[in-house]
Amino acid sequence: MIVSPPQILIIDDHRLFAEGLRSLLISWGYTSVDLLTADSNLLEMIRDYSPALMLVDITMNDIDGITLCAQVKKIYPAIKILIISMHARRIYIEKALQAGADGYIIKNASDEELRAAVAGLLEGGRFFSSQIKDVLVNELSPATASNAITLTRREKDTLQLMAEGFSTKEIADRLFVSINTVETHRKNMLFKTGLRNMAHLIKWALENGQL
């Protein structure tokens, strides 16, 4: 009986990095490795590939890797997901874990750590690089770390108007931006803070001097 090699998908908008990662995996004997970029058909393509493992970046153009992770895990819970990112802050790691990621390593991790991560996840386990473990164990507590989160000037302007009860359209008109831009600011603020809704975000901003 011939057993097909595990299908691995790399999802990263940085083509040069993704190609290098694919070449490295193939050199280790993983012969079924393909690349995808984030677009509107991504979930359908993932379904068609039916991968055993996905290697996903966080920062991408059309969808962030953590949102993608949550969507994939909801529809295809058996797919293992390894986050490979330059972000090593606790907030990103915790959001990835909440989204169901099975592993998390930094893009400058050693080849040995990457190899161990891929093998471990394909065997059904989980893997977090030494740097990620250090962040989770040693970084400031969430309550203290929240003080280090900074909103941009535009995000603060948007949040201030939201706190005053203005609608999305009214905020867009006042700031001379599109409704989509206002929505993007709202999503970015929730993502940065890890909070669930605007009421919590406004409370957090007041308590941490952001408003």
MIDOSE-1310 file (N, C-alpha, C; in nm, 2 decimals, decimal comma, always signed):
residues 211
mivs	+0,08/-0,12/+0,00/+0,00/+0,00/+0,00/+0,09/+0,12/+0,00; +0,06/+0,22/-0,09/+0,14/+0,34/-0,10/+0,07/+0,45/-0,02; +0,14/+0,51/+0,07/+0,09/+0,61/+0,16/+0,14/+0,75/+0,10; +0,04/+0,84/+0,07/+0,07/+0,97/+0,02/+0,15/+1,05/+0,13
ppqi	+0,24/+1,13/+0,09/+0,31/+1,22/+0,18/+0,22/+1,32/+0,24; +0,24/+1,37/+0,36/+0,15/+1,47/+0,41/+0,15/+1,60/+0,33; +0,04/+1,65/+0,31/+0,02/+1,78/+0,23/+0,05/+1,90/+0,32; +0,15/+1,98/+0,29/+0,18/+2,10/+0,37/+0,15/+2,22/+0,28
liid	+0,08/+2,32/+0,34/+0,05/+2,44/+0,27/+0,13/+2,56/+0,35; +0,19/+2,64/+0,27/+0,26/+2,76/+0,33/+0,17/+2,88/+0,28; +0,12/+2,96/+0,38/+0,04/+3,07/+0,34/+0,11/+3,20/+0,39; +0,17/+3,27/+0,30/+0,25/+3,39/+0,33/+0,26/+3,48/+0,21
dhrl	+0,23/+3,61/+0,23/+0,24/+3,70/+0,12/+0,38/+3,74/+0,08; +0,48/+3,71/+0,16/+0,62/+3,74/+0,13/+0,67/+3,62/+0,05; +0,66/+3,63/-0,08/+0,69/+3,52/-0,17/+0,83/+3,47/-0,16; +0,93/+3,56/-0,14/+1,07/+3,51/-0,13/+1,09/+3,43/-0,01
faeg	+1,03/+3,47/+0,10/+1,04/+3,39/+0,23/+0,97/+3,25/+0,21; +0,85/+3,26/+0,15/+0,77/+3,14/+0,13/+0,84/+3,04/+0,04; +0,90/+3,09/-0,07/+0,98/+3,00/-0,16/+1,10/+2,93/-0,09; +1,16/+3,01/+0,00/+1,28/+2,96/+0,07/+1,23/+2,85/+0,17
lrsl	+1,12/+2,88/+0,24/+1,07/+2,78/+0,33/+1,03/+2,65/+0,26; +0,96/+2,67/+0,15/+0,92/+2,55/+0,07/+1,05/+2,46/+0,03; +1,15/+2,53/-0,02/+1,27/+2,46/-0,06/+1,33/+2,38/+0,06; +1,33/+2,45/+0,18/+1,39/+2,39/+0,30/+1,31/+2,26/+0,34
lisw	+1,18/+2,27/+0,33/+1,09/+2,16/+0,37/+1,11/+2,04/+0,27; +1,13/+2,07/+0,14/+1,15/+1,97/+0,04/+1,28/+1,90/+0,06; +1,38/+1,98/+0,10/+1,52/+1,92/+0,13/+1,51/+1,83/+0,25; +1,41/+1,84/+0,34/+1,40/+1,75/+0,45/+1,31/+1,63/+0,42
gyts	+1,27/+1,62/+0,29/+1,19/+1,50/+0,25/+1,04/+1,52/+0,24; +0,99/+1,64/+0,27/+0,85/+1,67/+0,26/+0,82/+1,71/+0,11; +0,78/+1,61/+0,03/+0,77/+1,63/-0,11/+0,64/+1,70/-0,16; +0,54/+1,70/-0,07/+0,41/+1,76/-0,11/+0,39/+1,89/-0,03
vdll	+0,45/+2,00/-0,09/+0,45/+2,13/-0,02/+0,41/+2,24/-0,13; +0,30/+2,31/-0,10/+0,25/+2,41/-0,19/+0,24/+2,55/-0,12; +0,24/+2,65/-0,20/+0,23/+2,79/-0,15/+0,09/+2,85/-0,19; +0,04/+2,93/-0,10/-0,09/+3,00/-0,13/-0,07/+3,14/-0,07
tads	-0,13/+3,24/-0,14/-0,14/+3,38/-0,08/-0,28/+3,40/-0,04; -0,30/+3,50/+0,05/-0,43/+3,53/+0,11/-0,51/+3,60/+0,00; -0,63/+3,54/-0,03/-0,72/+3,61/-0,12/-0,86/+3,56/-0,09; -0,96/+3,60/-0,16/-1,10/+3,57/-0,13/-1,14/+3,42/-0,15
nlle	-1,06/+3,35/-0,22/-1,09/+3,21/-0,24/-1,00/+3,12/-0,15; -0,94/+3,17/-0,06/-0,84/+3,10/+0,02/-0,90/+2,98/+0,09; -1,02/+2,99/+0,16/-1,08/+2,88/+0,23/-1,12/+2,77/+0,13; -1,16/+2,81/+0,01/-1,20/+2,70/-0,08/-1,08/+2,63/-0,13
mird	-0,97/+2,70/-0,15/-0,84/+2,64/-0,19/-0,79/+2,54/-0,08; -0,80/+2,58/+0,04/-0,76/+2,50/+0,15/-0,84/+2,37/+0,16; -0,97/+2,39/+0,13/-1,06/+2,27/+0,13/-1,01/+2,17/+0,02; -0,98/+2,23/-0,10/-0,94/+2,14/-0,21/-0,81/+2,07/-0,19
yspa	-0,71/+2,14/-0,12/-0,59/+2,08/-0,09/-0,60/+1,98/+0,02; -0,69/+2,00/+0,12/-0,70/+1,91/+0,24/-0,57/+1,89/+0,30; -0,50/+1,99/+0,35/-0,36/+1,97/+0,40/-0,36/+1,91/+0,54; -0,25/+1,84/+0,57/-0,24/+1,79/+0,71/-0,18/+1,91/+0,80
lmlv	-0,11/+2,00/+0,74/-0,04/+2,10/+0,81/-0,04/+2,23/+0,73; -0,07/+2,34/+0,80/-0,05/+2,48/+0,74/+0,05/+2,56/+0,81; +0,14/+2,63/+0,74/+0,23/+2,72/+0,80/+0,19/+2,86/+0,76; +0,15/+2,94/+0,86/+0,08/+3,06/+0,83/+0,15/+3,18/+0,89
ditm	+0,16/+3,29/+0,81/+0,21/+3,42/+0,86/+0,10/+3,49/+0,93; +0,12/+3,59/+1,01/+0,02/+3,67/+1,07/-0,02/+3,79/+0,98; +0,09/+3,87/+0,94/+0,06/+3,99/+0,87/+0,05/+3,96/+0,72; -0,07/+3,97/+0,67/-0,09/+3,95/+0,52/-0,19/+4,05/+0,47
ndid	-0,20/+4,07/+0,34/-0,28/+4,18/+0,29/-0,43/+4,17/+0,31; -0,49/+4,05/+0,27/-0,63/+4,04/+0,27/-0,69/+3,99/+0,40; -0,62/+3,91/+0,47/-0,67/+3,86/+0,60/-0,55/+3,83/+0,69; -0,56/+3,86/+0,82/-0,45/+3,83/+0,91/-0,45/+3,68/+0,94
gitl	-0,33/+3,63/+0,97/-0,32/+3,48/+0,99/-0,39/+3,43/+1,11; -0,41/+3,51/+1,21/-0,49/+3,47/+1,33/-0,64/+3,45/+1,30; -0,69/+3,54/+1,22/-0,83/+3,53/+1,18/-0,85/+3,41/+1,09; -0,75/+3,39/+1,00/-0,75/+3,27/+0,91/-0,75/+3,14/+0,99
caqv	-0,66/+3,14/+1,09/-0,65/+3,02/+1,18/-0,78/+2,99/+1,24; -0,85/+3,09/+1,30/-0,98/+3,07/+1,36/-1,08/+3,01/+1,26; -1,08/+3,07/+1,14/-1,18/+3,02/+1,04/-1,15/+2,88/+1,00; -1,02/+2,85/+0,98/-0,99/+2,71/+0,94/-1,02/+2,61/+1,05
kkiy	-0,99/+2,64/+1,17/-1,01/+2,55/+1,28/-1,16/+2,52/+1,30; -1,24/+2,62/+1,27/-1,39/+2,61/+1,29/-1,44/+2,51/+1,18; -1,39/+2,52/+1,06/-1,44/+2,43/+0,95/-1,36/+2,30/+0,94; -1,23/+2,31/+0,96/-1,15/+2,19/+0,94/-1,06/+2,17/+1,07
paik	-1,12/+2,13/+1,18/-1,04/+2,12/+1,31/-0,92/+2,03/+1,31; -0,92/+1,93/+1,21/-0,81/+1,83/+1,21/-0,68/+1,89/+1,15; -0,69/+2,00/+1,08/-0,57/+2,06/+1,01/-0,49/+2,12/+1,12; -0,36/+2,08/+1,13/-0,26/+2,14/+1,22/-0,22/+2,28/+1,16
ilii	-0,20/+2,38/+1,25/-0,16/+2,51/+1,21/-0,04/+2,56/+1,29; +0,06/+2,59/+1,22/+0,18/+2,65/+1,28/+0,20/+2,80/+1,24; +0,19/+2,89/+1,33/+0,21/+3,03/+1,30/+0,36/+3,05/+1,29; +0,40/+3,12/+1,18/+0,54/+3,16/+1,17/+0,54/+3,31/+1,14
smha	+0,59/+3,39/+1,24/+0,57/+3,53/+1,23/+0,69/+3,60/+1,29; +0,70/+3,73/+1,26/+0,80/+3,82/+1,32/+0,75/+3,87/+1,45; +0,62/+3,86/+1,48/+0,57/+3,91/+1,60/+0,59/+3,82/+1,72; +0,66/+3,87/+1,82/+0,69/+3,79/+1,94/+0,62/+3,85/+2,06
rriy	+0,53/+3,94/+2,05/+0,46/+4,00/+2,16/+0,36/+3,91/+2,22; +0,34/+3,91/+2,35/+0,25/+3,82/+2,42/+0,11/+3,83/+2,36; +0,06/+3,95/+2,32/-0,08/+3,97/+2,27/-0,10/+3,89/+2,15; +0,00/+3,88/+2,06/-0,01/+3,80/+1,93/-0,02/+3,65/+1,96
ieka	+0,07/+3,61/+2,05/+0,08/+3,47/+2,09/-0,05/+3,42/+2,15; -0,10/+3,50/+2,24/-0,23/+3,47/+2,31/-0,34/+3,46/+2,21; -0,35/+3,56/+2,12/-0,46/+3,56/+2,02/-0,45/+3,44/+1,93; -0,32/+3,40/+1,90/-0,31/+3,28/+1,81/-0,35/+3,15/+1,89
lqag	-0,32/+3,14/+2,01/-0,37/+3,03/+2,09/-0,52/+3,03/+2,10; -0,58/+3,14/+2,12/-0,72/+3,15/+2,13/-0,79/+3,11/+2,00; -0,72/+3,14/+1,89/-0,77/+3,10/+1,75/-0,75/+2,95/+1,72; -0,68/+2,88/+1,81/-0,66/+2,74/+1,79/-0,53/+2,69/+1,73
adgy	-0,43/+2,79/+1,72/-0,30/+2,75/+1,66/-0,24/+2,63/+1,74; -0,18/+2,54/+1,67/-0,11/+2,43/+1,73/+0,04/+2,45/+1,76; +0,09/+2,56/+1,71/+0,23/+2,59/+1,73/+0,26/+2,74/+1,69; +0,37/+2,79/+1,74/+0,41/+2,93/+1,71/+0,56/+2,94/+1,72
iikn	+0,62/+2,98/+1,61/+0,76/+3,01/+1,61/+0,79/+3,14/+1,54; +0,91/+3,20/+1,57/+0,95/+3,33/+1,51/+1,02/+3,30/+1,38; +1,01/+3,39/+1,29/+1,07/+3,37/+1,15/+1,22/+3,36/+1,16; +1,28/+3,41/+1,26/+1,43/+3,39/+1,27/+1,47/+3,27/+1,35
asde	+1,37/+3,18/+1,38/+1,40/+3,06/+1,45/+1,50/+2,98/+1,38; +1,57/+2,89/+1,45/+1,67/+2,80/+1,38/+1,61/+2,70/+1,30; +1,68/+2,64/+1,20/+1,63/+2,54/+1,12/+1,59/+2,42/+1,21; +1,67/+2,39/+1,31/+1,64/+2,28/+1,40/+1,50/+2,30/+1,47
elra	+1,47/+2,42/+1,51/+1,34/+2,44/+1,57/+1,23/+2,43/+1,47; +1,25/+2,48/+1,35/+1,14/+2,47/+1,25/+1,12/+2,32/+1,22; +1,23/+2,25/+1,20/+1,22/+2,10/+1,17/+1,14/+2,03/+1,28; +1,17/+2,06/+1,40/+1,11/+1,99/+1,52/+0,96/+2,03/+1,52
avag	+0,93/+2,16/+1,49/+0,79/+2,20/+1,49/+0,71/+2,13/+1,38; +0,76/+2,12/+1,26/+0,69/+2,06/+1,15/+0,66/+1,91/+1,19; +0,77/+1,84/+1,23/+0,76/+1,70/+1,26/+0,66/+1,68/+1,38; +0,68/+1,76/+1,48/+0,59/+1,74/+1,60/+0,44/+1,76/+1,57
lleg	+0,41/+1,86/+1,49/+0,27/+1,89/+1,45/+0,21/+1,78/+1,36; +0,30/+1,73/+1,27/+0,25/+1,62/+1,18/+0,23/+1,49/+1,26; +0,29/+1,48/+1,37/+0,28/+1,36/+1,46/+0,16/+1,38/+1,55; +0,09/+1,49/+1,54/-0,02/+1,52/+1,63/+0,00/+1,60/+1,75
grff	+0,12/+1,65/+1,77/+0,16/+1,73/+1,89/+0,14/+1,88/+1,87; +0,21/+1,95/+1,96/+0,21/+2,10/+1,95/+0,36/+2,14/+1,97; +0,39/+2,26/+1,92/+0,52/+2,31/+1,93/+0,53/+2,46/+1,94; +0,61/+2,51/+2,04/+0,63/+2,65/+2,06/+0,78/+2,67/+2,08
ssqi	+0,84/+2,76/+2,00/+0,98/+2,78/+2,00/+1,03/+2,83/+2,14; +1,15/+2,82/+2,16/+1,21/+2,86/+2,29/+1,18/+3,01/+2,32; +1,19/+3,09/+2,21/+1,16/+3,24/+2,23/+1,02/+3,26/+2,27; +0,93/+3,19/+2,21/+0,78/+3,21/+2,24/+0,76/+3,16/+2,39
kdvl	+0,82/+3,05/+2,43/+0,80/+3,00/+2,56/+0,85/+3,11/+2,66; +0,97/+3,17/+2,63/+1,02/+3,27/+2,72/+0,93/+3,39/+2,73; +0,86/+3,43/+2,62/+0,77/+3,54/+2,63/+0,65/+3,51/+2,72; +0,60/+3,39/+2,70/+0,48/+3,35/+2,78/+0,51/+3,33/+2,93
vnel	+0,64/+3,29/+2,96/+0,67/+3,27/+3,10/+0,72/+3,40/+3,16; +0,80/+3,48/+3,09/+0,87/+3,59/+3,15/+0,82/+3,72/+3,13; +0,74/+3,74/+3,02/+0,70/+3,88/+2,99/+0,60/+3,93/+3,10; +0,58/+4,06/+3,09/+0,49/+4,13/+3,19/+0,36/+4,06/+3,19
spat	+0,29/+4,07/+3,31/+0,16/+4,02/+3,31/+0,07/+4,09/+3,22; -0,05/+4,03/+3,17/-0,13/+4,10/+3,08/-0,18/+4,24/+3,13; -0,21/+4,25/+3,25/-0,25/+4,38/+3,30/-0,15/+4,49/+3,29; -0,02/+4,45/+3,32/+0,09/+4,55/+3,30/+0,12/+4,57/+3,16
asna	+0,12/+4,46/+3,08/+0,16/+4,47/+2,94/+0,06/+4,55/+2,86; -0,07/+4,56/+2,91/-0,16/+4,64/+2,83/-0,12/+4,79/+2,83; -0,04/+4,83/+2,93/+0,00/+4,97/+2,92/+0,10/+5,00/+2,81; +0,16/+4,89/+2,75/+0,25/+4,91/+2,65/+0,19/+4,92/+2,51
itlt	+0,06/+4,89/+2,50/-0,02/+4,89/+2,38/-0,05/+5,04/+2,35; -0,01/+5,09/+2,23/-0,04/+5,23/+2,19/-0,12/+5,23/+2,07; -0,23/+5,32/+2,08/-0,31/+5,34/+1,96/-0,26/+5,46/+1,88; -0,28/+5,45/+1,75/-0,23/+5,56/+1,66/-0,33/+5,68/+1,69
rrek	-0,28/+5,80/+1,64/-0,36/+5,92/+1,65/-0,50/+5,90/+1,59; -0,51/+5,84/+1,47/-0,63/+5,82/+1,40/-0,72/+5,72/+1,47; -0,66/+5,62/+1,53/-0,74/+5,52/+1,61/-0,80/+5,59/+1,73; -0,72/+5,67/+1,80/-0,77/+5,75/+1,91/-0,88/+5,84/+1,88
dtlq	-0,87/+5,91/+1,76/-0,98/+6,00/+1,72/-1,10/+5,92/+1,69; -1,09/+5,80/+1,63/-1,20/+5,72/+1,60/-1,27/+5,67/+1,72; -1,19/+5,62/+1,82/-1,24/+5,57/+1,94/-1,31/+5,68/+2,03; -1,25/+5,80/+2,02/-1,31/+5,91/+2,10/-1,45/+5,94/+2,05
lmae	-1,47/+5,94/+1,91/-1,60/+5,97/+1,86/-1,70/+5,85/+1,88; -1,64/+5,73/+1,88/-1,73/+5,62/+1,92/-1,78/+5,63/+2,06; -1,69/+5,67/+2,15/-1,72/+5,68/+2,29/-1,83/+5,79/+2,31; -1,83/+5,89/+2,22/-1,93/+6,00/+2,23/-2,06/+5,96/+2,16
gfst	-2,07/+5,84/+2,10/-2,19/+5,79/+2,05/-2,22/+5,81/+1,91; -2,12/+5,86/+1,83/-2,14/+5,88/+1,69/-2,14/+5,75/+1,61; -2,22/+5,74/+1,50/-2,23/+5,62/+1,42/-2,10/+5,61/+1,33; -2,09/+5,50/+1,27/-1,97/+5,48/+1,18/-1,97/+5,58/+1,07
keia	-2,09/+5,60/+1,01/-2,10/+5,70/+0,90/-2,06/+5,84/+0,95; -2,12/+5,88/+1,06/-2,09/+6,01/+1,12/-1,94/+6,03/+1,15; -1,88/+5,92/+1,20/-1,73/+5,93/+1,23/-1,65/+5,94/+1,10; -1,69/+5,87/+0,99/-1,63/+5,88/+0,87/-1,64/+6,02/+0,81
drlf	-1,76/+6,08/+0,82/-1,78/+6,22/+0,77/-1,69/+6,32/+0,85; -1,69/+6,30/+0,98/-1,61/+6,40/+1,06/-1,46/+6,39/+1,04; -1,41/+6,26/+1,01/-1,27/+6,24/+1,00/-1,23/+6,25/+0,85; -1,33/+6,27/+0,76/-1,30/+6,28/+0,62/-1,23/+6,15/+0,56
vsin	-1,29/+6,04/+0,61/-1,24/+5,91/+0,56/-1,36/+5,82/+0,52; -1,33/+5,70/+0,47/-1,44/+5,62/+0,43/-1,49/+5,54/+0,54; -1,61/+5,48/+0,53/-1,67/+5,39/+0,63/-1,58/+5,27/+0,65; -1,52/+5,22/+0,54/-1,43/+5,10/+0,55/-1,31/+5,14/+0,64
tvet	-1,26/+5,26/+0,63/-1,14/+5,30/+0,71/-1,18/+5,30/+0,85; -1,29/+5,35/+0,89/-1,34/+5,35/+1,03/-1,35/+5,21/+1,08; -1,40/+5,12/+1,00/-1,42/+4,98/+1,04/-1,28/+4,92/+1,06; -1,18/+4,95/+0,97/-1,05/+4,90/+0,98/-0,98/+4,94/+1,11
hrkn	-1,00/+5,07/+1,15/-0,95/+5,12/+1,27/-1,01/+5,05/+1,39; -1,14/+5,02/+1,39/-1,21/+4,95/+1,49/-1,15/+4,81/+1,51; -1,14/+4,74/+1,40/-1,08/+4,60/+1,40/-0,94/+4,60/+1,45; -0,86/+4,70/+1,41/-0,72/+4,70/+1,45/-0,71/+4,72/+1,60
mlfk	-0,79/+4,81/+1,65/-0,79/+4,84/+1,80/-0,83/+4,71/+1,88; -0,93/+4,64/+1,83/-0,97/+4,52/+1,90/-0,86/+4,42/+1,89; -0,80/+4,41/+1,78/-0,69/+4,31/+1,76/-0,57/+4,34/+1,85; -0,53/+4,47/+1,85/-0,42/+4,51/+1,93/-0,44/+4,48/+2,08
tglr	-0,56/+4,50/+2,13/-0,58/+4,49/+2,27/-0,63/+4,35/+2,31; -0,68/+4,27/+2,21/-0,73/+4,14/+2,24/-0,87/+4,14/+2,31; -0,94/+4,26/+2,30/-1,07/+4,27/+2,36/-1,18/+4,23/+2,26; -1,30/+4,20/+2,32/-1,41/+4,15/+2,24/-1,50/+4,25/+2,17
nmah	-1,52/+4,36/+2,24/-1,62/+4,46/+2,18/-1,58/+4,60/+2,22; -1,65/+4,70/+2,16/-1,62/+4,84/+2,18/-1,63/+4,89/+2,32; -1,73/+4,83/+2,39/-1,75/+4,87/+2,53/-1,63/+4,84/+2,61; -1,57/+4,72/+2,60/-1,45/+4,69/+2,67/-1,33/+4,77/+2,62
likw	-1,33/+4,80/+2,49/-1,22/+4,88/+2,44/-1,22/+5,02/+2,49; -1,34/+5,08/+2,50/-1,35/+5,22/+2,56/-1,31/+5,22/+2,70; -1,35/+5,12/+2,78/-1,32/+5,11/+2,92/-1,17/+5,09/+2,93; -1,11/+5,01/+2,85/-0,96/+4,99/+2,85/-0,89/+5,11/+2,82
alen	-0,93/+5,19/+2,72/-0,87/+5,31/+2,68/-0,87/+5,42/+2,79; -0,98/+5,42/+2,86/-0,99/+5,52/+2,97/-0,90/+5,48/+3,09; -0,90/+5,35/+3,12/-0,81/+5,31/+3,23/-0,66/+5,32/+3,20; -0,63/+5,32/+3,07/-0,48/+5,32/+3,03/-0,44/+5,45/+2,97
gql	-0,52/+5,55/+2,98/-0,48/+5,68/+2,94/-0,47/+5,70/+2,78; -0,55/+5,61/+2,71/-0,55/+5,63/+2,57/-0,66/+5,72/+2,52; -0,75/+5,76/+2,61/-0,85/+5,86/+2,58/-0,85/+5,97/+2,68
